[in-house]
Amino acid sequence: MVSVKERTFSVIVKPNSSRNEIVGYDKERRAYKVSIAAPADGGKANKELVKFLSKELKRKVRIKSGFTSRKKLLSD
């Protein structure tokens, strides 16, 4: 049986942006910076973040922690 290890990565989200885009990488915080057009209201930005990154990375991602924070831990 093959065991596949889950990959995790951190992102810092900026909601209410003009468009969805991966802005860069913050070395100090060890996190990717991502702008999301959806507002941080009722989980809209979280849903848009997962949808956007899943499409960009061509694999399903999910939020592991940071549901109410700008810094989030995601996994695939």
Sequence and secondary structure as in RCSB ss.txt:
>XXXX:A:sequence
MVSVKERTFSVIVKPNSSRNEIVGYDKERRAYKVSIAAPADGGKANKELVKFLSKELKRKVRIKSGFTSRKKLLS
D
>XXXX:A:secstr
       EEEEEEE S SS EEEEEETTTTEEEEE SS SSTTHHHHHHHHHHHHHHTS  EEEE TTSSEEEEE
 
